[in-house]
Amino acid sequence: MKLIKLTNATKGRIGESLILNTEAMISFFESTQEDGTKVTVAFGVNNNSWEVKETVDEVMTLINA
């Protein structure tokens, strides 16, 4: 199991730390919120998803570290 620390970008939780288990992530992709803010969405098992401020490249770096 590998855990990575990301920064929440979900409305109501913006800026809060978020720890994700990389084994629970199926995919992640860039998206744009309604207000135009660019985020990365991590999609996981059981249809869970998280919006984070880190870019796809930053998430890849954390996963591969």
C-alpha positions as CSV (number, residue, x, y, z in Angstrom):
1,M,0.0,0.0,0.0
2,K,1.3,3.4,-0.9
3,L,-0.2,6.7,0.5
4,I,0.2,10.1,-1.2
5,K,-0.6,13.5,0.3
6,L,-2.6,15.8,-1.9
7,T,-4.5,19.1,-1.5
8,N,-8.3,19.0,-1.6
9,A,-9.9,21.2,-4.3
10,T,-13.5,20.2,-3.5
11,K,-15.8,23.0,-2.6
12,G,-16.1,23.2,1.2
13,R,-12.8,21.4,1.7
14,I,-10.4,23.6,-0.5
15,G,-6.9,23.6,0.8
16,E,-7.3,20.7,3.3
17,S,-4.9,17.8,3.2
18,L,-6.0,14.6,1.6
19,I,-4.3,11.3,1.9
20,L,-5.1,8.7,-0.8
21,N,-4.1,5.1,-1.1
22,T,-2.8,4.7,-4.6
23,E,-4.1,1.1,-4.7
24,A,-7.7,2.5,-4.4
25,M,-7.2,4.8,-7.4
26,I,-8.3,3.5,-10.8
27,S,-7.5,6.6,-12.8
28,F,-6.9,10.3,-12.6
29,F,-7.5,13.1,-15.1
30,E,-7.6,16.8,-15.6
31,S,-11.0,18.6,-15.2
32,T,-12.4,22.1,-14.9
33,Q,-14.7,23.1,-12.1
34,E,-17.8,25.2,-12.8
35,D,-15.9,28.4,-11.8
36,G,-13.1,27.7,-14.3
37,T,-10.6,26.3,-11.8
38,K,-8.4,23.5,-13.2
39,V,-8.2,20.4,-11.0
40,T,-7.2,16.8,-11.1
41,V,-9.8,14.3,-10.4
42,A,-8.7,11.0,-8.9
43,F,-11.3,8.3,-9.6
44,G,-11.3,5.2,-7.3
45,V,-12.9,1.9,-6.5
46,N,-16.5,2.0,-5.4
47,N,-17.1,5.0,-7.6
48,N,-15.3,7.4,-5.2
49,S,-13.7,10.5,-6.6
50,W,-11.6,13.3,-5.2
51,E,-10.7,16.7,-6.8
52,V,-7.2,17.9,-5.9
53,K,-5.2,21.0,-6.8
54,E,-2.1,19.1,-7.9
55,T,-1.6,18.6,-11.7
56,V,-1.6,15.2,-13.3
57,D,2.2,15.4,-13.6
58,E,2.5,16.2,-9.9
59,V,0.3,13.3,-9.0
60,M,2.4,11.0,-11.2
61,T,5.6,12.2,-9.5
62,L,4.2,11.5,-6.1
63,I,3.0,8.0,-7.1
64,N,6.4,7.2,-8.6
65,A,8.5,8.6,-5.7
